Amino acid sequence: MAQREKMQPRNQRERFTRLDQFKMMAAFMVTAIHTSPLADISTKTDFIFTRVIARTAVPFFFMVTGYFLLPQYLFGHSMDRRPLVRALKKHLLLYLTAILLYLPVNLYAGQFKELSAGSFLRLLLVDGTFYHLWYLPAAVTGVLLVWFLGMRLPFGVLTAVSLMLYGVGLFGDSYYGLTAQAPLFKKMYDAVFLVSAYTRNGLFYAPLFLVMGAGIHEVHEKAERKIALPDKKRASKSLVLCGMGFVLSFGLMAAEALTLRKLNLQRHDSMYVMLPSVMFFLFQLLSAERQSGRKRLREIPLYIYLIHPLCIILVRGAAKTVGLEGLFVENSLIHYLAVCIVSCGGACIIAAAAQRLRVRRGTLGKENYEKGRAWIELSRKNLAKNVEFLQSLLISGQQLMPVLKADAYGHGAVLIAGELQKLGIGAFCVACAAEGVQLRKNGITGDILILGYTHPKDFPLLQKYRLIQTVVDYNYGKVLNLSVRRGGRIRVHVKIDTGMHRLGERAEKTKEISKIFRLSNLKVEGIYTHLCAGETRRPEDMAFTKRQALLFYEAAEQIKSQGYTGLKAHLLASCGLLNYPELGGDFVRVGIALYGLPEGGGVSCLPVLSLRARIAAVKEVYPGEGVGYGWDYVAEDVRKIAVLAIGYGDGLYRSLSERGGRVLIHGISAPVVGRICMDQMMVDITEVPDVREGESATVIGREGDQEITVYELAEKAGTIANEVFSRLGGRLLRIVV
């Protein structure tokens, strides 16, 4: 199940290395259940490994789900159902994908022949359409059941109900031999088996382990709130006790399993009396120590779980084809190892492909949405509307070339480019080679024009990553030309200076411009200039802008007259398109307008970015007490203060402390008090009711009828909106919503 944790300031999910490592082990345990690796050594040994040790795998997966997804609902931390809905959608999508994956196998095996409608529904909704897929519908059913009951029952009652359900399931599983001796109970369980082939399902099996995971999470949270600094002696003692509890519980479970096997009481062997105790102590041991983990490893076990039966078929088929069945099939241990290797390789390939797909779809990072201390939300809907509006202003044959420099004006270049690519945009521009390389490495295709200077040491990147370099003047062009290895050419656009007097060869220097076109190792594909007074239509600005356009097109005609044709010409940026669309060009380098600016004047651009921060603490300040560095703010009466997990280290202007800065909480304005710090800022929430730690505040964006625009922040900071956006720091999580 997709793993989410409740909203909180610290990004805890990143730090559970042992849980991630055991997930991999659990995936291989499930594979062992279906391959019996120790059968050639001893059937009893194989039973202990596959039917006792490996039976900890699936409960562990359920507990991980309960630990990270359910606490916010079971303990009243949040009523936001979005994480739950996303988790269930993801799981159902995985189940649908798995059904399609194994459909050919089902058909070949004749599983669906003479299958009644009722039996098919049982397979689909409860048992799983392939023998190991029961876990997927069970997880969905279990989570929904626990969520539904947990929102209505105290946690203690919920735990008791879960234990009761597990007990009912137990007597339809390992203890069915006893149940079958009582006619009334046998009849009752026979009715259950009409609906579900086994009692290890989402009703009887999953709820207890989901609840246990959530409960352990809450215990850990309470312990961390009470103890500011970890008590190493106490922690060590706790680990020893958990270790002893695990060893004792596991020994008893092994004895229980062997006894049940000897007495032939088991209908199935997934549920034992001691299994919950084993899992309680095991999970405590695995979740006790938190270290830096590798997020990608968290996906691979799930993919191993999904594809390992297919890999069993592939290994057996390949062994038969090459005549090595004796080694790779009949030898149970080697067979198991071969299946594990193939499954792991396939899972790694799927994980890499899924990562690339998320980048292209702009959903990379979404899984961390609930965990940010401070984050940026990007509106996919508003971005698409802005593109539609800007495209409506284009003349025939003209294309948008979005500007993604400075991390797409602070919005997140990779995410924005991925969304634009889905909207059919095929040309982009950036400020430097590093920005272009980042886009390429994250799956962005199409043309990428570098608008600025690239140092000669980075010239090899231009060809390697298929980037288009701006020739800033003739001398630069000569250096670029000499750097190209024999047989290669670098794609370039030539910058013409028509009045900005930054980069570009002056428009009147026609000889130097012509020389650039004769450099044999450069493939000139376009020319462009930049308008420096296009923001307004004041008479003096209009005259200067039209003068720039005239100089540019005269230079373009002169180049064309020398036989250089087929060039792409562009001179309009955002304000140029809005104020002077008649000036034309093949591309329009839209930047700030794409992200919702400029404001007013009948322009239909919508804000794409919202900035939110977590409320890390809520406290009272008494009369005469100060807040923050230097006591710039001193309370005159009792005030309630919220500390937000964002500061000038994330790009906020420190000057907002003194210039009326504010945020929105519950749709109500809360003023900044005290100096904004590097990592925190304080706001007065005296007039905002029911504010709790872990909730979020809006720094830029809308809440209800209230909105804080980037223009408001820019005005109070004494700067422009572009700078406010561009300062937003790299440690802010960016997500598309």
N, C-alpha and C positions, 0 to 999 in steps of 0.2 A: 504494500500500500504506500502511496506517496506519503512522504514524511514531512509533517509540518509541526512547528511548535508555536506556543502562544506568543503574542506580541510582547517583546521585552527588549530592554536596551542592549543587552549583550548578545552577540551572535554565537549562541552556544552550539548549534548543530554542527559547526565547523570542527568541534573539538573532541568528538567521540571516536577516537581511533580504534579502540578495542571492539566497539560495536561494529564498525565497518569491517574489521578483520574477521570477526566471527560470522558476519553475513556471508563472506566468501566460503568459510568452512561449512556453514549451514547449507549452502548451495551444493557443495560436493557431497554432503551427507545425504541430501535428497537423491542425488545421482546414485549414491551407493545403495539406497533402498531399492532402486529399480534395476540394479546390475548384480547385486550379491557378490561383492568382490572377494570375500573370504570363504566362499562356498567350497572351493577345492581344498582348503586347509582343514576346515571343520564346520559342519552345519551349526553347531552350538556357538562357535566363535562368531560365525557370520550373523547368527541371530542376535547376539549381544551387540554387535557393531551396528547392524542395520535396523533392528527392532527395539533397541534400548537406547544406545548412544545417539543414533541418528534421529530418534523421535523427539529430540530437543530442537530440531531445526525449525519446523513449522510453528510451534509455539513461540519461538524466538522472533520470527518474522511478525507474528501478531503483536507481540509485546513492544517491538520497535514502533509499530504503527500506533499503538495505544500511547506510548511514551511521548511521541512528537505531535500527534494529531489531536488527541482527545482531551488533554487536561484543561484547555481553555473553555470547554463546554461543561465538563463534569464538575469543575470547581468555580464556576461563575466568573472566570477572568474575561470572557468575551462572548458576545452574542453574534459575532460576525460569522456567517455560515459560508463565506466564500472559500476559505481553505478546505472545508469539508466537501463542498460541491466539487472543487477542482480535483481533490484527491479521488473522489468516487468516479468522476468523469475519466480521469487518467486510468483508473483500474479497469473500468468497463471497456475503454478503448484497447487496453492490453489484452483483455479477454477476447474481444472481437478479432483482434489481430491473430491471436493464438488459434482461434477457431478456424480462421481462413488458412492458417499455416498447416494445421493438421487435417483439414478437410480431405485432401487426397489420400492420406493414410486411412482415415475413417472409411472412405469409400472403397479403398482397396481391400480393407479387412472385412467389408460387408457389415459394418456395425449398424448402419441405418436400414438394412433390409428387414422388411416386415416389422418395422418399429411403429408402435401406435403413437398417436398424437400426445397422449399422456406421458408415455415413456420418453418421447423426445423432449417435452417440456421439463421433465425431471432431469434429464441430462443437461439441458441448457441452463436451467435456473439453479440447480442444486449440486448435481454430481460432477459437472464439468463434462464437456463434449469429448475430452480425451482424459485418460486415467489420472493424470497429475494436475489437471486444470481445476479440480474441485476447490483448490485454495482461493481462486480468484472470485467466484461468486460467494464463497464463504466469507471472505474478507469484507465484501460489500454488505452482505446481510448482517454480519456481526457488528460492523461499525454503525450501520443504521439503527440496529437494535439497541446498542449501548448508548448511542446519542439520544435516541427517543426516550429510553428509560432514565438516562442520566439527567435529562433536563427536568424530570418530574420527581425523581427519588433522591433522597440523601445518598451520599457515596457508600455508606455502610450498608444500607438496604440494597443498593445496586450490586455490591459485592456478594451479599448473601444470595440474591437472585441468580447471579452468575455461577456461584458455587452449586446451587441447586440444579441449574441447567446442566452443568458439567457432570453432576452425579447421575442425572437421568441418562446422559449420553454414555457414561461409563458402563452402565449395565446393558447397553446395547452394543458395546464394543468388547473390551477385554474380559468382562465379566458376564457376557451373554450366556455362557454355559449355565450359570446359576439362574438367570432370568428365565431361560427356556424351560426350566423344571416347574415353573409356576404358570399354569395355563392362562390365568387372567393377564399376567404381565407379558407372557409370550404373545397373546393376541394383541395387546396394546403396542408392542414393539413391531409386530408384523404389519400393523397399520402404518406405523412410522416409516417402515421400509418400503411401503408403496410410494411414499413421497420422496424419500431419500434412501439411497442404497446403503448408507452408513450413518451413524450418529456423529461421526467427526465431520461436522458441517458448521455453517454460520450460526445455527441456533443453539446447539449444545456445546460445541467445542471452542469456537472463537471468542465468545464474550468474556470468559474468565481471564484469558491471557491479555485481551485488550484492556480490561479493567485493571489488571495487575500492572501493566506497563504505565498506565496513566497514574495509578496510585504511587508507584515508585518515583515518577517524575515529581509529583507534588511533595513527597517527602524530601527529595533532594532540594527543591526550591525553598522549602521552609528552613531546612538546615543552612542553606547559604544565606538566607536573610537574617538568621540568628547569629551566625558566626562570621564576623567581618574578615578574619584571617583564618585559614584552615588550621585546625588543631591536628598536627601530623600524628601525634601519639594516639589520639582518639580515632583518627582515620585508619591508622595501622591496626588498631585493636578491632575495629569494625570489619576490616578486610579479613582478618584472621578468623573471626567468628563466622563470617559469610563463607569462607573457605571450608571451615569445619562443617557448617550446615550443609553445604553442597556435597561434600564427600559422603556424609552420613545419609543424606536424602538419596543420593544416586545409588549408594550401596543397597539401600532398602528397595529402590525401584528395580534394580537389577534382580534382586532376590524375588521380588513380586512377579516380574515378567517371566522368570525361569519357572517359578511355581505354577503360574497360570498355564504356561506352555506344557509343562509336565502333566497337568490335570486336564489339558485339552479343553479349557473353558473359553478360549478366545474366538470370537467371531471375526474380529479384526484386532490389531495390536497398536492402536494410536493413543489410547487413553489409559493411564494408570493412576491409581490413587496418589502415588508419590510424585507424579509428574509436575503438578503445580508447585510443590515444595522445591523440587530440583530447579525449576525455572526461576523461582523467586530468588534463590541464592546465586544462581548463575548470572542472572541479569544484574544483580547488585554488584557482582565482581566485575562484569564487563563495563558497566556504566560509571564506576566509581572514579576512574582516572581519566582525565580529559587532556588530550594532546592535539596537536595539529594533524588533521587528516586530509586525505586526498578525495575530493568530492566525486571524481569520476569513478572511483572504485565502488561507490555506492550503487551504481546502476548495473555493474557487471554481474553481481550475484543474481539479480532478477532475471537477466537475460539468459544466464546459465540455467536457471530453473525452467524457463520457458522452452528452451531449445534442446535440452539434453536428451529427451526421448527421440527427437529427430536425429540427433548425433549418434544415438545407439543404432538406429537403422542405417545411418551412413557408414559407421565403422563396420558393421556386420556385412553390409553390401560390398564395401571396398575389400574387406578381407576375403570374401567369397570370390570376388573378381580376380584377385591376384593369387588365390590359392593359399592364403595364410590363415584360414579359419582356425586351425589348430593352435596357433599362437595368439591371435587377437580376439577369438570368440570363445574357444573351449577353455582357455586359461582365464579363469574368472578375474584374477587380480590385474593381469595385463589388459584384459578387456575393459575393466573399470578405468584404469589409468589412461588408456587410449580415448575413451569417451570423455573423460575429464579434460584432456588436452584439447580435443576437437571442440568441446563445448566452450571452454575458456577462450580459445581463439576466435570462435564465432561470436561470442558475447562481446569481445573487445572490438571486433569489426562493427557490430551493431551499435555499440556505445559511441564509437567515433562518428558513425554515420548520423546517429541521433543528435550528437553535439553539433555537427555541421548543419543539420536541418534546422535546429533551434536558432542558430546564428542567422541563417537565411530568412527564417520566418520572423526574426526579431523577438523571440521569446526567451533568449538566453538570459539567465538570471531570474526568471519568474519564480523559480522554486524557492528563492530566498525572500520573496515578497514580505512574508510575515516576520522576518527576522531583523530588519534593518534598524539601526540606531537612528539613521536619517536616510531618506531616499528620495529619488526623483521618479515621478510617474509621468509617462509619455502617452498622450491620448492618440491612439491609432486613428480614431474617428476624425478628430480635428486635423490631424496631419493629412489625411486623405481629402478632407474638404478643402484645405488650403491648396493642395496640389490641383484639385479640380478647378478652383477659382483662378489660380494663376495660369493654368492652361487655357482657360477661357479668354484670357487677355492676349494670347499669342496670335501672331499672324500665320498664314498658311506656310507650312514647312519649318516653322520655328520650334525649337525644343527647349525644355528646361534643362539646365545643368546645375543641380543643387550644390551649394557650397557647404562642405562638411569640415571646414577647418576649425581648429580649436575645439576638437571633439564635438563637432556639429553645434558650435556655439554653446557648449556645455551640456547639450542634450544627450550625447552619446552617439558617436559617429557610426559605430557598427550597427547599433539597433536602428537608427534612423535610416541608414543606407539599406538595411535589410527590408524595412517597410517600403521604402521608395522603389526598391527593385521589384517588389511584389506588385507595385502600382504601375510597372512598365517603364520606369525611368532607367535610361541606359547610359547616362553620362554624369560624371561627378567632378568636382574640383576640390582640392585640398591646398594647404599652405606649404607643406614640406613633404619630402620623400617618406619620412617615417610614418606620416599619416596615411599615405597611399599604401605603404607596405602593410600596415595594420588592417586596412580594408581588404586587401587581397588575401591575407592570411586567414581572414574570417569569412571567406567565400563570396566576396563582392566582385561581380564581373562588370563588364562594360568599360567605357573609357574613364580614366582618372587623370585629370589635368592638375599638375603641380603649379600653383599660381606664384610661388615664391622661389627663392634662391636655394639651390642644392649644391652642397660642397662637392668639389671634384672627387673626394674619397668615396662619396656615395653614388657616383655616376653608374657603377655596375648594377645598382639596385633598379635603375630605370629600365634596363632591358630585362633583367631577371623577373621583375614583377609587372612588366608591360605598362609602364607609367609614361605619361606624356609630360615633358619638361617645358617650362616657359624659358625662352631665350630672352634674357633681360637686357642684353645689348650685343653689339657685334663682337666685342672682345670676349664676352662670356661664351658666345657661340663658337668662337675659334677654339677655346679650351675644351668645350664639350665635344667638338668635332674630332679633336686629336685623341680624345680618351677612348673612342670607339674602336673595338677590335676589328680586324679585317673580316669582311663579310657581313657585318652587322650595321644596322642603322638605328638611330634613336628618334623616336617620334617627338615632334616639338610643335609648340605654338609660339609665334613671335609677338612679343609685347611692344606696342607702339605708344609712346608718351605723347599725349595730345594736350597736356596741361596739368596733370596731377603732379608731375615732376618727382615721381618715385622711380619704379622700375620701368624699363622700356627704352628703346631707341627713339630719339626725338623724331616726330613726324616729318620734319623738314630735311632730315638727314637721309634722303632717299638712296644715296650711294651705299651707305652702311647697311641699310635695310636690304637692299638688293644683294649685297655680299653674303648676307646670312643665308639667302636662298641658294647660293652657289656652293655652300659647304656640303661636300659629297656624302658625309656620314650622317647628315641630319635629314630626316624626312619631315618637311614642313607641312603640317596639315591644317593650320589655322593661324589667324592673326586676331589680335584683340587689343582693346584699350579700356580705360576705366574712367567713368564720369565722376568728377569731384564735386559737382554742384547740383546733382540730380535730385536732392531731397525735397526741393521746393520748386514752385513755378513763379517765383518772384521775377520781375522783368530782367534784372541783372543776371540772375542765375540761369534763366531761360536762354539769354543771349550767349552766355559762356558755354552752356551745354551744347547748343546748336553749333557753336564755333568748334568745339571738340569733335562733334559728329562729322562736320564738314572736313576737318583735317584728316580724320580717320578714313573716311570713304575716298578722299582724294588719294591718300597713300595706297589704299586697296586697289583703286583703279590703275594706278601707276604700276603696281606689282602685277596686276592682271595683264597689262599691256606688254609686259616683258615675257609673257608666255606662261606664267605661273597661275594656273587655273585650278578650280575645284577646291579652293580653300574655304574653310569655315571661318566666318567673321562674327565677332560678338563684342558688344560694348555695353549692353544693359545689365545692371544688377537689379536688386529688389526695387529700390526707389525709381530707378530708370524705367523699369517696366510699368510701374504704377503711374508715373508722371509723364513719361515720354515714350509710350509704346510705338509711336509712329517712326521712331528711329531704327526699328527693325533689327536685323542680325539673324544669324542662324541659331545661336544659343542665347539663353538668358541665364545669367549666373545668379539665381535667386538664393539669397542667404536668409537674412533675418525675417523677410516676409513669409518664408516657408514655415517658420516657427511661431507665427502669430503676430508679427510686428510689420510695419508700424501701426499704431493705434489711431482710430478716428478717421475723419475725412471720407467716410463712406466705404472704406476698405473692408472687405469681408474676410480678413484673415483672423483665425481663431487661435488662442494660446494652446500650445501643445504640451507645455511643461507645467507641472505642479511640484512644489518642493514641500516635503513633510518631514517632521522630526518626532522622535519618540519622547514622551514625558518620562524622564528618568526618576524624578522624585517630586513629591508634593509636601510642602511644609509651611508652618506658620512663622511669621516674623513679628516681633512685638515692638511697641513704641520705643524709639530711640535706637533700634538695631539697624545695622547696615546690611547691604546685600552686595556681594562681589568685591573685586579689587578696589581699594581706595575709598570704599564707602561713599561712592558717588551718589548712591541712593540710600536715604535713611527713612525708615517708616515713621509716620506721624501717629499711626494707630495700628491696631492689629491687622496685618495683611496676610493673605494666603499666596504663596509663591510656588510656581512650577518651574522645575529645572529641565530644560530641553537638551537633548543629546545632539547639539549642533553648535558650531561656533565659527569664528573667522578662519579656522583651519579648514573649514569646508567651503569657504568662499564668501561668507557673509561679511559685510562691512562693519568694522568695529564702531564706526561713527554713528551707526543706527542707535547705539545706546543713548546718545545725546540728542537725537533728531526725530524723536517720535516713532521709533520702530515699534511694530506690533505683529502679533500672530493671531490666527483664528483657532479657537478651541470650542467644539460643540457649536460652531457657527457664530460665536461671540468673540468680539475683539478683546485681546489681552495685551496690554502694553509691555514693552521691554523695560526692565528695571535693572539698574546696575550695569557695569561694563560687560559687553559681550566678551567671553573668554575664547581661547583657542578651540575648545571642544564642547563648551556648554554656553547656554544663554539662559537668563532668568526672566520670567514674565509674571505679571501680577494677575492672578486668577480669582481675586476676591469676589468679583462680580460674575464669575462663571461657576455655576453649580455642578456638583457631582463629578469633579475631575479626579481621575484615578491614575496611578502610575501604570505605565504600559500603554496608555492611549496615545493618540497622535495629535500633533498640532500642525496647522498649515502655515507655512512661511510665505509661499507663493502659491496662489490658486484660489479655488472657490470652495466654500462650505455653506450649503444652504443658499440664503439670499446674499451672503456677504462674500466679498472677493478682495484679495490683495494682489494687485498686478505688479509685474516687474517694473512698470513705470513708476509706481508709488515708491518702491525701494530705491530705484535709480534717482528719483528726485530728492529723496531724503538723504541719500548718500552723496549727492552732488556730482552724479556721473550720468552715463547713458545706459539704456537697457542692455545693449550689446555687451558692455563690460560686466554688468551684473551676471548675465548668463555665462560668459566666458570664464569667470572666476570660480564657478561651481566646481568643487574639488573632485578628484578621482576616487576618493574613498566613499563617495555617495553612491549607493546602489541605484542603478537605473533599470526601470522595468517598463514594458509596454502594456497598457491596460485598455 
